[in-house]
């Protein structure tokens, strides 16, 4: 059985930026729809971390109270506050297939770009370098689930006998 997870952090391998970009943001988006497949839909959370990863390297972005639903598709969306002509951040890619994943997670080789967040196009079959850290949302103890109705029943009976 797959359970929901809390996203703890995302690590991104970045290459050195070109020009003078600024206002870098890493976010998690739910899936939207399109005639030919899934596209980023709406933001479900912004990650906290460096807003200016110009030097390249591994950058960690943390999430706060961000729950990912089981069997759902999400996108990591990176944005900058500058036009590409002024400079650009670059997510490091490898021209190999993605590594195997476990624990109910899966990764797709899908790199897309958009200049306005509305129109998306595929840009590369290369694999982005990133890692995710997440914690399974604990499920309620089955005894608690069985005991709660019994507790409510006894409280109801006691209130009826006290009223009588």
C-alpha positions, 0 to 999 in steps of 0.5 A: 500500500502506498502512503502519502509522504512529507517532502523534506528536501530536494537537492539540485546539481547546478552548473555555473550560471551564465550572465547575471540572473537573479531571483531563483525559485524552486517550487513543486507543482501538481500535474496539469493536463494537456491533450498530449500528456501531463504538464505542470499545473499549479504550485503546491509549495515553494522550497526554501534555499539559495535564491542565487545559485550562480556558482554551480554545485549541489544546492539543498532546498527544504520544504515546509509542511508539504505533503505529496499524495501517493500515486500522483505526479509532481514537477520540480519547477525552477524559475528566475526573475530575469530574461534568458538574454540577461543570464540563466541558471542551469540545472546539471544534466547527464546523458544517461538513463535515470537511476532506479528508485524505490519506496513507491517513487518513480522518476521520468526523463522529462525536461520541459521549458516555458517562458511564461508558465503557460506554454511548455515544450520538451527541451531535452531527453537528458536526465536532470541531476537531483535527489529527494528526501521524504518521510512517510506520513504515519498511518493511524494505529488500527487499534486507535481506529477501532477504539475511537468508535467504542469510546464515543459509544460509551460517552454517548451512553453515559450522557444518556444515563446521566440525562435520565 
